């Protein structure tokens, strides 16, 4: 139980620090990662993003799971984000856009942005 509290306390520290940088990180996933990387190193945490494609009825969704892992224990905190995968009218694939939206949603959920 103590290890979970330690991880949660680290997450709270990250959330407070990220709130101070809010104006820098509202443009996308890369902005969030640029701000959070040095803090993750200091707190001995890892952030892992995994994308999957899921079919729900006739629609496809890109789902991202963001996992915050404490290097000192086996504890993990996870959040998810989803975006619908839509083909544009000219037939172009928008997987990259759907991935960006799903990752941004997962990270903003993780860091309470």
BALUM-823371 format. One record per residue: x, y, z of N, C-alpha, C, O in turn. Coordinates in nm, 3 decimals, decimal comma, padded with zeros to 5 digits. Example, Ala and Ser with C-alpha at 12.3 -4.5 7.8 and 13.67 -1.06 7.14 Angstrom:
! BALUM-823371
[site [01,319; -00,569; 00,780]; [01,230; -00,450; 00,780]; [01,320; -00,330; 00,780]; [01,424; -00,332; 00,846]]
[site [01,285; -00,225; 00,708]; [01,367; -00,106; 00,714]; [01,290; 00,003; 00,787]; [01,341; 00,114; 00,804]]
END
This chain:
! BALUM-823371
[site [00,082; -00,120; 00,000]; [00,000; 00,000; 00,000]; [00,087; 00,126; 00,000]; [00,053; 00,225; -00,066]]
[site [00,195; 00,125; 00,071]; [00,283; 00,241; 00,080]; [00,340; 00,277; -00,058]; [00,352; 00,395; -00,090]]
[site [00,375; 00,176; -00,140]; [00,430; 00,202; -00,272]; [00,328; 00,272; -00,361]; [00,364; 00,360; -00,439]]
[site [00,201; 00,234; -00,352]; [00,098; 00,299; -00,430]; [00,088; 00,446; -00,393]; [00,076; 00,532; -00,480]]
[site [00,093; 00,476; -00,264]; [00,086; 00,615; -00,221]; [00,204; 00,695; -00,273]; [00,188; 00,810; -00,313]]
[site [00,320; 00,635; -00,274]; [00,438; 00,704; -00,324]; [00,419; 00,737; -00,472]; [00,450; 00,849; -00,513]]
[site [00,370; 00,643; -00,552]; [00,347; 00,668; -00,694]; [00,241; 00,776; -00,712]; [00,256; 00,864; -00,797]]
[site [00,135; 00,770; -00,634]; [00,030; 00,871; -00,644]; [00,083; 01,009; -00,605]; [00,046; 01,109; -00,667]]
[site [00,168; 01,014; -00,505]; [00,228; 01,142; -00,466]; [00,316; 01,198; -00,578]; [00,316; 01,318; -00,604]]
[site [00,390; 01,111; -00,644]; [00,473; 01,154; -00,756]; [00,385; 01,208; -00,870]; [00,418; 01,308; -00,934]]
[site [00,274; 01,140; -00,894]; [00,182; 01,186; -00,998]; [00,126; 01,322; -00,961]; [00,115; 01,409; -01,048]]
[site [00,091; 01,343; -00,837]; [00,041; 01,473; -00,793]; [00,146; 01,583; -00,814]; [00,112; 01,694; -00,854]]
[site [00,271; 01,552; -00,786]; [00,379; 01,648; -00,811]; [00,387; 01,682; -00,960]; [00,401; 01,799; -00,997]]
[site [00,377; 01,580; -01,043]; [00,380; 01,603; -01,189]; [00,262; 01,688; -01,232]; [00,277; 01,780; -01,313]]
[site [00,143; 01,658; -01,179]; [00,023; 01,733; -01,217]; [00,037; 01,880; -01,179]; [00,000; 01,968; -01,257]]
[site [00,089; 01,907; -01,060]; [00,107; 02,047; -01,018]; [00,210; 02,118; -01,106]; [00,190; 02,233; -01,145]]
[site [00,319; 02,050; -01,137]; [00,422; 02,109; -01,222]; [00,368; 02,132; -01,363]; [00,397; 02,235; -01,424]]
[site [00,293; 02,038; -01,415]; [00,237; 02,053; -01,550]; [00,138; 02,169; -01,555]; [00,128; 02,238; -01,657]]
[site [00,064; 02,190; -01,448]; [-00,032; 02,300; -01,444]; [00,040; 02,434; -01,459]; [-00,014; 02,527; -01,519]]
[site [00,160; 02,445; -01,406]; [00,237; 02,568; -01,419]; [00,284; 02,591; -01,563]; [00,314; 02,704; -01,601]]
[site [00,291; 02,485; -01,643]; [00,337; 02,494; -01,782]; [00,223; 02,483; -01,882]; [00,246; 02,460; -02,001]]
[site [00,101; 02,499; -01,836]; [-00,018; 02,475; -01,919]; [-00,013; 02,552; -02,052]; [-00,052; 02,498; -02,155]]
[site [00,033; 02,676; -02,050]; [00,034; 02,756; -02,173]; [00,130; 02,700; -02,276]; [00,114; 02,727; -02,395]]
[site [00,230; 02,622; -02,235]; [00,328; 02,564; -02,327]; [00,282; 02,433; -02,389]; [00,338; 02,389; -02,490]]
[site [00,181; 02,371; -02,332]; [00,152; 02,233; -02,370]; [00,017; 02,210; -02,435]; [-00,023; 02,095; -02,451]]
[site [-00,052; 02,313; -02,473]; [-00,184; 02,293; -02,530]; [-00,183; 02,272; -02,681]; [-00,288; 02,263; -02,743]]
[site [-00,064; 02,265; -02,741]; [-00,056; 02,247; -02,885]; [-00,049; 02,102; -02,928]; [-00,070; 02,071; -03,045]]
[site [-00,019; 02,010; -02,836]; [-00,015; 01,871; -02,877]; [00,067; 01,782; -02,786]; [00,126; 01,826; -02,688]]
[site [00,068; 01,657; -02,823]; [00,135; 01,553; -02,746]; [00,284; 01,581; -02,729]; [00,338; 01,565; -02,620]]
[site [00,350; 01,623; -02,835]; [00,494; 01,646; -02,827]; [00,527; 01,755; -02,726]; [00,629; 01,747; -02,657]]
[site [00,442; 01,858; -02,718]; [00,464; 01,963; -02,618]; [00,455; 01,908; -02,476]; [00,537; 01,943; -02,391]]
[site [00,357; 01,823; -02,451]; [00,342; 01,761; -02,319]; [00,466; 01,678; -02,287]; [00,521; 01,689; -02,177]]
[site [00,509; 01,597; -02,382]; [00,624; 01,510; -02,357]; [00,752; 01,590; -02,335]; [00,836; 01,552; -02,254]]
[site [00,768; 01,702; -02,406]; [00,886; 01,786; -02,389]; [00,894; 01,842; -02,248]; [01,001; 01,849; -02,189]]
[site [00,780; 01,882; -02,194]; [00,777; 01,939; -02,059]; [00,794; 01,832; -01,953]; [00,862; 01,854; -01,852]]
[site [00,733; 01,715; -01,973]; [00,730; 01,614; -01,867]; [00,856; 01,527; -01,860]; [00,888; 01,475; -01,753]]
[site [00,928; 01,511; -01,970]; [01,045; 01,421; -01,970]; [01,147; 01,449; -01,859]; [01,184; 01,355; -01,788]]
[site [01,192; 01,573; -01,840]; [01,291; 01,596; -01,733]; [01,235; 01,564; -01,594]; [01,308; 01,516; -01,508]]
[site [01,108; 01,590; -01,574]; [01,047; 01,561; -01,445]; [01,038; 01,411; -01,420]; [01,057; 01,365; -01,308]]
[site [01,010; 01,334; -01,525]; [01,004; 01,188; -01,512]; [01,138; 01,134; -01,468]; [01,145; 01,047; -01,381]]
[site [01,246; 01,184; -01,527]; [01,380; 01,141; -01,490]; [01,408; 01,170; -01,344]; [01,461; 01,085; -01,272]]
[site [01,374; 01,291; -01,299]; [01,399; 01,330; -01,160]; [01,324; 01,242; -01,061]; [01,375; 01,211; -00,954]]
[site [01,202; 01,201; -01,098]; [01,118; 01,121; -01,008]; [01,136; 00,971; -01,029]; [01,070; 00,891; -00,963]]
[site [01,225; 00,933; -01,121]; [01,249; 00,792; -01,155]; [01,120; 00,721; -01,198]; [01,086; 00,612; -01,152]]
[site [01,051; 00,789; -01,290]; [00,928; 00,735; -01,347]; [00,947; 00,716; -01,497]; [01,028; 00,783; -01,560]]
[site [00,869; 00,623; -01,552]; [00,866; 00,603; -01,697]; [00,724; 00,626; -01,745]; [00,628; 00,594; -01,675]]
[site [00,712; 00,682; -01,864]; [00,582; 00,701; -01,927]; [00,581; 00,618; -02,055]; [00,665; 00,638; -02,143]]
[site [00,486; 00,526; -02,065]; [00,476; 00,436; -02,179]; [00,342; 00,460; -02,248]; [00,238; 00,458; -02,183]]
[site [00,346; 00,481; -02,380]; [00,225; 00,499; -02,459]; [00,208; 00,381; -02,553]; [00,301; 00,345; -02,625]]
[site [00,089; 00,320; -02,553]; [00,058; 00,208; -02,642]; [-00,068; 00,241; -02,721]; [-00,169; 00,282; -02,663]]
[site [-00,062; 00,223; -02,852]; [-00,178; 00,245; -02,939]; [-00,233; 00,111; -02,987]; [-00,158; 00,020; -03,020]]
[site [-00,365; 00,101; -02,992]; [-00,432; -00,014; -03,051]; [-00,549; 00,038; -03,134]; [-00,599; 00,149; -03,113]]
[site [-00,592; -00,042; -03,228]; [-00,711; -00,010; -03,307]; [-00,821; -00,106; -03,267]; [-00,800; -00,227; -03,262]]
[site [-00,938; -00,050; -03,238]; [-01,051; -00,130; -03,195]; [-01,169; -00,105; -03,288]; [-01,190; 00,007; -03,335]]
[site [-01,244; -00,210; -03,314]; [-01,364; -00,200; -03,397]; [-01,486; -00,203; -03,304]; [-01,502; -00,295; -03,224]]
[site [-01,570; -00,102; -03,317]; [-01,695; -00,096; -03,241]; [-01,807; -00,077; -03,342]; [-01,828; 00,033; -03,394]]
[site [-01,878; -00,184; -03,368]; [-01,979; -00,178; -03,472]; [-01,913; -00,161; -03,607]; [-01,825; -00,239; -03,644]]
[site [-01,955; -00,060; -03,681]; [-01,898; -00,033; -03,813]; [-01,788; 00,072; -03,808]; [-01,737; 00,113; -03,912]]
[site [-01,750; 00,114; -03,690]; [-01,651; 00,220; -03,676]; [-01,522; 00,167; -03,613]; [-01,523; 00,072; -03,535]]
[site [-01,413; 00,232; -03,650]; [-01,282; 00,198; -03,594]; [-01,233; 00,313; -03,506]; [-01,250; 00,431; -03,539]]
[site [-01,173; 00,277; -03,395]; [-01,121; 00,375; -03,300]; [-00,975; 00,345; -03,271]; [-00,936; 00,229; -03,260]]
[site [-00,897; 00,449; -03,259]; [-00,760; 00,434; -03,215]; [-00,760; 00,462; -03,065]; [-00,805; 00,568; -03,021]]
[site [-00,710; 00,368; -02,987]; [-00,710; 00,381; -02,841]; [-00,565; 00,387; -02,794]; [-00,482; 00,304; -02,833]]
[site [-00,535; 00,486; -02,710]; [-00,402; 00,499; -02,651]; [-00,414; 00,476; -02,501]; [-00,502; 00,531; -02,435]]
[site [-00,325; 00,394; -02,449]; [-00,313; 00,374; -02,305]; [-00,181; 00,438; -02,262]; [-00,075; 00,400; -02,311]]
[site [-00,190; 00,534; -02,170]; [-00,070; 00,597; -02,113]; [-00,047; 00,535; -01,976]; [-00,135; 00,537; -01,890]]
[site [00,072; 00,479; -01,957]; [00,106; 00,415; -01,830]; [00,222; 00,488; -01,766]; [00,326; 00,510; -01,828]]
[site [00,204; 00,526; -01,640]; [00,308; 00,587; -01,560]; [00,361; 00,478; -01,468]; [00,288; 00,424; -01,385]]
[site [00,490; 00,445; -01,484]; [00,551; 00,332; -01,413]; [00,659; 00,384; -01,320]; [00,746; 00,461; -01,360]]
[site [00,653; 00,341; -01,194]; [00,756; 00,377; -01,096]; [00,870; 00,277; -01,108]; [00,850; 00,157; -01,096]]
[site [00,991; 00,327; -01,133]; [01,108; 00,241; -01,152]; [01,148; 00,169; -01,023]; [01,221; 00,070; -01,028]]
[site [01,102; 00,217; -00,908]; [01,140; 00,158; -00,780]; [01,046; 00,046; -00,735]; [01,075; -00,023; -00,637]]
[site [00,936; 00,027; -00,804]; [00,841; -00,077; -00,765]; [00,764; -00,122; -00,888]; [00,791; -00,075; -00,999]]
[site [00,670; -00,210; -00,870]; [00,591; -00,262; -00,982]; [00,457; -00,191; -00,997]; [00,365; -00,247; -01,056]]
[site [00,445; -00,072; -00,947]; [00,317; 00,000; -00,949]; [00,302; 00,078; -01,080]; [00,399; 00,131; -01,135]]
[site [00,177; 00,083; -01,127]; [00,147; 00,151; -01,253]; [00,016; 00,229; -01,237]; [-00,078; 00,181; -01,173]]
[site [00,011; 00,347; -01,294]; [-00,113; 00,423; -01,306]; [-00,137; 00,440; -01,455]; [-00,046; 00,478; -01,529]]
[site [-00,259; 00,412; -01,501]; [-00,288; 00,417; -01,644]; [-00,411; 00,502; -01,674]; [-00,505; 00,507; -01,595]]
[site [-00,408; 00,568; -01,788]; [-00,524; 00,639; -01,841]; [-00,537; 00,604; -01,989]; [-00,441; 00,559; -02,051]]
[site [-00,656; 00,624; -02,043]; [-00,677; 00,594; -02,185]; [-00,737; 00,715; -02,256]; [-00,799; 00,803; -02,195]]
[site [-00,717; 00,717; -02,384]; [-00,778; 00,816; -02,472]; [-00,817; 00,748; -02,602]; [-00,749; 00,656; -02,646]]
[site [-00,926; 00,793; -02,662]; [-00,972; 00,733; -02,787]; [-01,003; 00,840; -02,890]; [-01,040; 00,953; -02,855]]
[site [-00,988; 00,804; -03,016]; [-01,028; 00,891; -03,126]; [-01,080; 00,803; -03,240]; [-01,024; 00,698; -03,270]]
[site [-01,187; 00,848; -03,300]; [-01,243; 00,772; -03,411]; [-01,153; 00,785; -03,533]; [-01,104; 00,893; -03,565]]
[site [-01,132; 00,672; -03,598]; [-01,051; 00,668; -03,720]; [-01,146; 00,685; -03,837]; [-01,225; 00,596; -03,868]]
[site [-01,139; 00,801; -03,903]; [-01,231; 00,832; -04,012]; [-01,151; 00,851; -04,139]; [-01,049; 00,919; -04,141]]
[site [-01,198; 00,789; -04,245]; [-01,138; 00,814; -04,376]; [-01,194; 00,944; -04,430]; [-01,315; 00,968; -04,424]]
[site [-01,106; 01,027; -04,483]; [-01,152; 01,154; -04,540]; [-01,226; 01,127; -04,671]; [-01,220; 01,017; -04,726]]
[site [-01,293; 01,228; -04,719]; [-01,373; 01,213; -04,841]; [-01,289; 01,177; -04,962]; [-01,338; 01,113; -05,055]]
[site [-01,161; 01,218; -04,963]; [-01,076; 01,184; -05,076]; [-01,004; 01,051; -05,053]; [-00,914; 01,016; -05,130]]
[site [-01,043; 00,975; -04,949]; [-00,989; 00,842; -04,926]; [-00,860; 00,837; -04,848]; [-00,804; 00,730; -04,828]]
[site [-00,811; 00,953; -04,802]; [-00,686; 00,953; -04,726]; [-00,708; 00,890; -04,588]; [-00,815; 00,900; -04,529]]
[site [-00,605; 00,827; -04,541]; [-00,606; 00,765; -04,410]; [-00,566; 00,870; -04,306]; [-00,467; 00,941; -04,325]]
[site [-00,640; 00,880; -04,197]; [-00,608; 00,979; -04,095]; [-00,557; 00,914; -03,966]; [-00,582; 00,965; -03,857]]
[site [-00,488; 00,802; -03,977]; [-00,439; 00,731; -03,860]; [-00,349; 00,819; -03,774]; [-00,358; 00,816; -03,652]]
[site [-00,263; 00,898; -03,837]; [-00,173; 00,984; -03,762]; [-00,250; 01,088; -03,680]; [-00,216; 01,114; -03,565]]
[site [-00,352; 01,147; -03,739]; [-00,434; 01,245; -03,667]; [-00,510; 01,177; -03,553]; [-00,515; 01,231; -03,442]]
[site [-00,567; 01,061; -03,578]; [-00,640; 00,989; -03,472]; [-00,546; 00,951; -03,359]; [-00,583; 00,959; -03,242]]
[site [-00,424; 00,911; -03,392]; [-00,325; 00,876; -03,290]; [-00,291; 00,997; -03,206]; [-00,284; 00,987; -03,083]]
[site [-00,269; 01,112; -03,269]; [-00,237; 01,234; -03,195]; [-00,350; 01,272; -03,100]; [-00,325; 01,308; -02,985]]
[site [-00,473; 01,263; -03,146]; [-00,588; 01,298; -03,062]; [-00,601; 01,202; -02,944]; [-00,622; 01,245; -02,831]]
[site [-00,587; 01,071; -02,970]; [-00,598; 00,972; -02,863]; [-00,485; 00,987; -02,761]; [-00,509; 00,978; -02,641]]
[site [-00,364; 01,010; -02,808]; [-00,250; 01,028; -02,717]; [-00,267; 01,155; -02,634]; [-00,241; 01,155; -02,514]]
[site [-00,310; 01,263; -02,698]; [-00,331; 01,388; -02,627]; [-00,437; 01,370; -02,518]; [-00,421; 01,419; -02,407]]
[site [-00,545; 01,299; -02,551]; [-00,651; 01,273; -02,453]; [-00,599; 01,192; -02,335]; [-00,631; 01,222; -02,220]]
[site [-00,520; 01,088; -02,362]; [-00,466; 01,005; -02,254]; [-00,371; 01,085; -02,165]; [-00,375; 01,072; -02,043]]
[site [-00,286; 01,168; -02,226]; [-00,188; 01,245; -02,148]; [-00,255; 01,358; -02,070]; [-00,217; 01,384; -01,956]]
[site [-00,354; 01,425; -02,129]; [-00,423; 01,530; -02,053]; [-00,500; 01,470; -01,937]; [-00,515; 01,533; -01,832]]
[site [-00,550; 01,348; -01,954]; [-00,615; 01,280; -01,843]; [-00,514; 01,242; -01,734]; [-00,542; 01,258; -01,615]]
[site [-00,400; 01,193; -01,775]; [-00,297; 01,153; -01,679]; [-00,250; 01,272; -01,593]; [-00,236; 01,261; -01,472]]
[site [-00,226; 01,384; -01,660]; [-00,167; 01,498; -01,591]; [-00,270; 01,605; -01,554]; [-00,234; 01,717; -01,517]]
[site [-00,398; 01,571; -01,563]; [-00,508; 01,661; -01,521]; [-00,497; 01,800; -01,584]; [-00,503; 01,901; -01,515]]
[site [-00,480; 01,803; -01,716]; [-00,465; 01,931; -01,786]; [-00,598; 01,980; -01,839]; [-00,604; 02,086; -01,901]]
END
